[in-house]
Amino acid sequence: MKTNEAQIDSPSANSMDALCDALRHSASRWQTNADWPGESLALCGLAGVYRWFLPQSEGGIGWSAEDQTRGYLRLAEADFTTTFVITQYMGAIRRIMSSGNHAMIDHWIERLVSGEQFGTVGVSHLTTSRRHLSRPAMLATETASGFCLDGLSPWVTGAPHADMFVVGATMADGREILAAVPASTPGIVAGKGINLIALSASCTDQVRFDSVAIDREWVLAGPAENVMSVGSGGSTGGLQTSTLAVGVSRAATNFLADEATRRPELRQVSAGLTRELDQLQVALIQAGRGDDTATNCDPSIIRGDANRLVMRTTQAALVAAKGAGFIEGHLAGRLCQQALFFLVWSCPPPVSQSHLCELAGIEQMDPWQ
C-alpha cells in the first residue's frame, strides 16, 4: 500500500491547522441532502486523514489512540458534519481490516484510505434500531455460493454516495453475518438522504436490499451470534461519540471566547464553560489511552457529561449571539441544532434515562430495574 506524501503526521502540525481552516470555511455549506460534503472529504483524503487509524505496516500512519482522539476533536470543532461522515467511513474500514479477510482487505482498503472510493456501514439494525421486530430488518439466506440478502438497513450515512457497504444481516436461526458489499450489486437501492434537524448533508437514509446475491468471500464475520462483537469497528455509543460532542462544544466555547473579548459581561461565563470543557477533554483523552490510574474516565459517565456540556455550551453561544444567532446560517444556531443529535445518536439507555430524569426534575432511577 502507498502512503500520501502530504499526510498530516501530528494533531498539532501546521498542516492540520490548514486542513481545519479549510473545513471550517466550508462547514456552513453542508445543510441539505443536496450538499454532500464531498469536497471536504476529498481534502481529508489528500491530507491522509483516513490513514491515521491504520498501522504503518498496512499503509497507514499508525497514530496512537490519543492522537486519534485529538485529531477527531480538531476535525469536529471545525466541521461536525464532515467529521460525522468520517466516523462511519472509518467504521467500514476498521471492520474490513479487523476481519482477516485478505481478499476484501486487498480489494478495498487502499481504495478507501486514499479517498478514491467511499465506504460506509449499515449495522444499526443489529445493535439498536428495529431490534424489536419479529422478522429481522435484514435477512440473510445461505446459498450455494454465498448468501442472499433481503430487507433494509435503516440508518446508513452517505447512502447514495457509497461505493461499498459494510452491512449486517440475520439468518433464520438467529446467527448474523457482516459483509462488504459493492454498492453496484444488483438489487441495492439507496435513499437520497433524509431531511434531519441537523446533518442532512450527511445523506443518511435507508438502503434496501432486494434479493441481493453476495459471494461467500465478501463475508467479513460470521455466521455467528452477536457478530458485532467480532473484530473491531468502533464502539457504538462509546468514546468516539463523546469526542465529537466535545469537539462541537469547543466550537461553541471558541465563539463565546471571541465574543467575550468585546463584551465584558460574557467573560466569566466563557471562562467557566471553557474550564469545564478542558477538564472533560482531559478525562476523555485519559480514557482513550486506557489510563487505569485516572479518575472519572468511565465511558458512560463521560458520555453523559459530554451530552450535557454540548447542550449547555451551544445554547450559551446562542444566547450570546442574541437574535442574530436565530437567523438561519449563523454558527450559534447551527451548533445548537447539531448538539441535539447527541441525544439520539447511539445514546445508551442509562444516558437517555439520566437526561429524561434531569428534564423532569426527578431523582435518577436505576435504569436496569
Disulfide bonds with the S-S distance in Angstrom:
none
